[in-house]
Amino acid sequence: MNSADAVAPDDNGLVLADIAPGTVRRIHLVGVAGTGMGAFAGMLKAAGYEVTGSDENVYPPMSDMLAAWGIEVLTPFAPENLERARPDLVIIGNVVRRVNLEAAAVRERRLPQMSFPAAFGALVAKGRHSVVVAGTHGKTTTSALLAHVLVHAGLDPTFLVGGVTLDYGGNFRLGRGPHVVVEGDEYDTAYFDKGPKILHYRARTALLTSIEFDHADIYRDLAHYESAYERFCDTLPRGGWIGVSAAYPRAVEIARTHGEASVVTYGVARAADVEARDVRFGEEGARFVVRAGDADLADVLLPMSGRHNVENATGVFAAARALGVPADKIAAGLASFRGVKRRQEVRGEVRGVLVLDDFAHHPTAVRETLSGIRARYQGRRIWAVFEPRSNTSRRNIHQTEYAAAFDDADVVVLKVPEPHDKVPADERLDVDTVVRQIAARGIEARAEAEVPAIVEIVASGARHGDVVLVMSNGAFGGLIPLLLEALER
């Protein structure tokens, strides 16, 4: 290791800011069972490193994926895991706290350690053209879509995104081309680095999809949250490029006043540098024309629905064009995209009832997802089954917005979230009030605390032709497989 690249603030041990080339062979990931960490472990293994990991518990599907990649996982967390792994470098996941016994042993033994984002920046993005997709909403779909367009155009990119892509059967790909596409998360990095993850990805090209207050567990207010994006834009170099959704004027302002990158706006039927026009929705998805200035660049078929997905695809079009991809190849890539798991994913159709799975949890995402489903499945009754599970959605910060987020549903069933020690009682979402407010807007609505009760409501009430949209950023207590079984019965 190059000691000049190490810092040791307080008792954090040997925290590396960078890695000297060729000095790392064995890598151990603490907290390997998370979606991002697990995928990164697979990417490192595919790149030729000897990789091990540890976690408290490891369950399918990540346990199966790690086994398929040949990565040994040690459980539970323990100092002895380090003796078996004998790492040249330890990567610490952001779910790992300072008091973790294995993390404490890493510090005590002065083993070189990095956060997952810093290691990705140093081991994967360094020396390549880093393309980062950031923003409150749509990061996973947009980064996966952009990566797919570059693959389809023959640029052979590397990518790491936050969801399982249906085109590649995973959330990472190692390519030999100059580009690396990564989903940029604004959440904090590690217990020894409370800055946002996106600062580590060495962005040269970027997309900023949106900025709305989120992650209330780590950001005090909107201004504090916006500061993460201000710092991110400052990292883009002179000669860099950033595309920003024109639907978020504050995001555009931040991009234009921070950093030295060229700023291009994009939008749907609104004044922007790159626009989607003549948008039409149907069961095949969305059709629209991409226009820049006075020129129509391409007719596009996107096999997804919703104005938000058209907007994200327009941003992808602008970014790919900035990277030199011809318009016809961009359009062909968009048309061939199969999607990402848990983003309007069809999980089954039983007795004429279609069940969809989506990750939406912020009220804007809920509203836009339902709008897209309404446009795609016109004339069908829409059920919205929603679990407020994230640290922000459990709070009453967006309570008023949730009341109006379900206007495109015919029936709404909300899960009452279990008490959470990080959410004080006076800050919790009042689900009963939200239900009354939804009902006052003329929509059938109710709330239940238990998953079996929700399954019974939907299975007994759904009829042929209905669409059931299940929304949660977690597993929702296994609701979807239970619902499909109940519909069969």
N, C-alpha and C positions, 0 to 999 in steps of 0.2 A: 504494500500500500504506500501511497505517497502521503507522508505525514502532513504535508502542506495543505492537503485537502480534507483534513480532519479538524473538527472543533469539539470541545468538551465543556460546554457550559454547565455550571453547577455539578450535579452528580449524574448527568445523562450518559456518561461513559464516552466511548470513542465514536462519536457521530460523524459520519463522512458526508462531506458536501459534494464530493465527486470521487471517481475511481480511476486509478492509473490503468491504462490498457494492459491486458494480459496478466493481471495480478490475481484474478479471481477464477477459481475452478469449482469450488464447492459452495453452494448457497443454501441457506436454511431460512424458511419463512415461518415466522411466529404469528399464528392466526390465519393459517393457510386455507381454512374451509370457507371463507367468505367468497362471494362471487368474483370480485376483482382480484383478490390475492390468489385464489385457486387458478384463475385463468392466467395470471402472470406466472405462476409456478409452471403451468403447462408450456407457456411460451419460452421460459428460460430452459426447460428441459429440451424442447424442440431445437433451441439454439445451441445445444451441446454442453450445457452446464450440468454438473451433478447436483441434483435438487432433492432436498428433504423438506418436510414441513411438520408443524405441530399445531394442535388445537385442543380445546376442551372436549368437544364432541364433533364428530363428522358423520353427516347423514347423506343419503342419496338426495339429489343426483350428483352432488359434488364429490362424495366418497367414491362413486363409481367412475367419475371422470378422472380423478387423481390416480386411481388404480390403473385405469386404461393407459394413462400417460407414463406409468411406471414410477410414480412418485411415492416414496415411503412416507406415511403420516404417523407421527408419534402422538399418543394421547395418554393422559391429559397433559397440560402444561407442566413441565418439571425441569429443574436444572440438569438432570441426567440426560435429557434429550440432546443437549449440546455436546455431551461426550460421545454420543452415538453419531451425531451429524458431523462433528469436526469441521465446522464451516470456516471458509475464508471470509464470508460476509453473511451477516444476519439481516433479514428484512423484517421490519416490525409493522404489522397491520394497525390501522387506526382504531380498531376495536380493543386493542391491547392497552391496558392501563399500566401506569408506573408500578403499581403494587404487584403486578403479575410476577409470579415466582421465576419464571423463565426469563422474562425481560430483566428482572433484577439481577439474575445470574449473568446475563449478557453484559450488563454494566460493570458488575464486580470483576469479571474476567477481562474487561477492556477489549471485548471482541468488536471488530469493526461492524457498525450497524448503520442502516439507512431506512428511511421510510419507503413504502411502496412507490409513491410518485417520484421521489428523488432517484430511486434505483431505476425506475422506468426511464426517466430522463437521461440518466448516465449510461445505462446499458443498452437501451434501444433507440432512443430519440437522438442522442448525441451524434453529430456529424451527418444527420439526415434532414430532409425537409419535413419538419413537424407540422402537421395539420391538426388543429385542436378545435373541437366543437364544444362550446360553453353556453350556459344560460340556464334559467330556472326550469324551463319546459323543453321537452323534445330532444334532449341530447342523445339519448340512446338510438332512437330511430334515425335521427339526422346523421349521426356519425356512421352508423351502419350503412345507410343509404349512400353517403359520400364514398365510403370505402368500396362499396360494391360497384359504383360507377367507375372508379379508378381501376378496379380489377377488370371490369368488362371492357374498358378502353385499352387494356394491355399494359398498364403502368406497373403491375405487379407490386402493389403496396403491402406494407405490414400494417396491421391494425389491432387495436384492443378497445372493445366497446363493452357497455354495461349490460348487455342482453345477449341471448343466444340467437344468432342469425340463422334463419332457415336456409339460406343459400349455402352456408359453410358449416352448419352443424355445430357451431361453437361461437365463442365471442372473441377469438383471436385468430390471427393469420400471420405467418412469417413469409414475407416476400423478399425479392432481391432488388426491387426498384428503389428509387431514392426517397419515396414518400412513406411517412408513418402517420396514420390517422388514429387519434385517441380521443375518447370522450373525456372532456375536462370537467371534473367535479369541483364545486366551490366549497365542499365540506373541509373540515380541518384535516391536517396531514398525519400527525402522530402525536403521542403524548409529549414528545420532546420538540414538536414543531406544530404550533397552533395556527399557522398560516394556511390559506386555501391550497388544495392540491394542484390547481391549475397553474400555479406559479412555477412548477417544476418541469413542465413539459416542453420548454424551449420553443414555443410556438413561432412559426414564421408566417403561416397562413392560418386564419381563424374564422369561425362563424360564431356569432353571438345571437342566439335565438330569441332571447327574452330576458327581462329582469323584473321579477316580482318578489316580494318578501317571502322568504322561506327559511328553513332550518332555525327556528326560533330557539332551539336548545343551545345554539352557539353564537347567534347574532342578536345583538340587543334590539335593533330596529332596522328600518329600511336603509337609512344612511350607512349604518355599519355593514349591512349586507352588500350595498352598492360598492363599498370600498374594496371588496374582493375583486370586483370586475375592473375597478379603476387600476388596481395594482396589476391585474392580468394584462390589461391593454398597455400598460407601461412596459411590459416585458417584450412586446413585439418590436422587432428591430426596424431601423430605417430600410425601406425597400420591401417591408412586409405588407400583408394584405389582410383586411378584416371585413367580412360581410356582416351586416347588422339588420335585423328585422325592423322595417319602418313602422310596424305596429307598436313599437316601444320607443317613443321619442327620447326617453331618458337614457336608454341603452345607446341610441345613436349619439346623443350628446356626450356620453362618457367616452365612446370610441373616438370621437372627434377631438376631444380635449385631453386625452391621455395617450401617450405613445406617439410614434412617428409613422405608423403604418398607413397605407392608403385605405380609405373607408368607402365601401360600396353598400348602398341600402338595397333591400329587396322587399317585396310585398305582394299581396293579392289585391288586385283592383284598387290600388292606391298609388299616390305619387311616390315613386322609388326609381332607383337607377336600373334595376332589373325587376320586371313585373310579371305576374301571372294574370292573363286576361281570358275572357270567354270561358269561365270555369263551368263545367257541367259534371254532375254526379250521377252515377248509376251503379248497378250491382257489380259491374266490372271494375269500379273505382272512380277515378277523376280524370277528365280530359280538360286540357287547357293549353293556351298559347303562351310561350315565354317571349317577352318583348324587352328590348333594351333601347332606350331612346325612341326613335321612330321605326326601328327595324324589328320585325318578327323573326326570332331566332329559330324556333322549333315548335311543332305541334307535339304535345306530350300526353301519353297515357301513363297514369300512375295507378298501380293496382292497390290503392289504399283510398280511404275516404276521409272527409273532414277538411275544412278550410285550413286548419292548422297544419295538416300534412302537406297540402298544396303549398303553403307558405314555406315549410321546411324544405320541400323539394326544390322550390325556386331558389332558396339560399344555396342548396347543393349545386344547382345549375350554375349559379354565379361563381361559386368557389371552384368548381371543376373547370369552368371557362378560364378563370384566372390562372389555373394550373396548366393551361394549354390544351385541354381536351376539346375537340371539335363538337359543335352543337349536336350534330346527328348522332355521334357516339354517346353523348350525355343522355339524349332522349332515349336511345336504345337501352342504356344501362338502367334508367329509371323504370322503363316498361318491364324489364326482366326481374325487378326486385321482388323477392318473395316475402319479405318482412322479417319481423323479430318476434320471438316468443313473448307473450304477455302484452303485446301491443295490438289490440283488436284481433287477437288470435282466436280462431275457431277451435273450440275444444270438443265440440260434438253437436249432433242434431238428432234428437230422440223424439219420435212421434210428432215430428213437425215443429218442435221447439228448438231453436238454434241458441247455443250457449257460447258466449264470447268471454275472453279473459283479457283484462287490461290493467295496466300498472297505475292508472290515474289516481291521484290522491289530493293534489292541490285543487281548489275550486275552479280555477281557470281550466285545468286539464280535464276535470270532470265535465264541465260545460262544453268544451270543444270536442271531447270524445263523443259525448251524447249527440251533439250536433252532427258529427260525421256519421254516426250510426243511423240517425234519423234520415239523413240524405241518401245513404246507401240502401237502406231497407225501407223504402217508402211504402206506406200503406200497412205496415205491420205494427203490432202493439209492442212497445219497448218497455222492458223491465230494467230498472237500475238498482243493482244490489251493491251497496257500498260499505266498505269498512274504513273508518277514519283511524288509521293505525300509526302513521308517522308522528314524530314529536310535534310537528306543526299542526297537522290536521286534528290531533287530539285536543288542541287548544281552542279557545274561543276567539282567537285573533281574526279568523275568517268566517265567523259564524254567520254574519249577514250575507256574505258572498255564497255560502253553501245553500242558503234558502233559495237563491235564484239560479243555482247551477244545474238544477234538475228539470228545467222547463221543457226539455225535449223528451222527457220520459212520460210514460202513461201510468206506470206503477213504480213506486220507490220503496225499497226496504233498506233501512240503515241498521248496522250493527252498533250496539252500545259498546264503546271501548272499555276494556278492563282498566281499573285504576292503575296509574303509572307513577312511580316514585319521583320521576323527573318533572311531573306536571302537577303543580299545586292545585288543591281542590277548587280554589276561586278562579283558576285559569282554564278549567276544563271545558270542552265543548258541551253545550247543553243540547243533547240530541233530541230530547222531547220538544224543546222550543223549535228546533230546525224542522222537525216533523210537522208541527202545527203550522209553521210558516209555509212549508211546501204545500200542505193541504189547502191552505188559504188561497193558493194560486191555482186551485182546481185540479190538483194531481193527487191520486190515491197514494197515501204514504203511511208507513208505520215503522216502528223500531223494535228490535229484539236483542237480547243480550247473548243468546246462545245460538250457535251455528245450526244444530239440529232443528230448532224452531224456524229458522230462516229457510232451511231446506224444505221443510214441510209446507210453509206458506207458498213458496214458489212452485214446488212440484204439484201441489193441489190446485193452484190458481192458474197456472200457465195452460194455454190452449194452443192448438195447431196454428202455426203461422207466427207465434210470438218469438221475439228476440230477447234473450236474457243477457244483459251486459253486467258482468261481475267485475268490480273495481276495487283493488287493494294493492298496496306496495309490499304485501307479505303473502303468506300462503292461505290466509282467511280460514284457518282451521280445517283445511281440506274440503272446503265447501263445494268446489266444482265437481270433483269425483263423486262426492256424496249426492249432489244434485242429479248428476247423470244417472246414477244408480236408481235414485228415487223416481225419476222420469220413466225409466225402463219398467219399474214395478207398477 
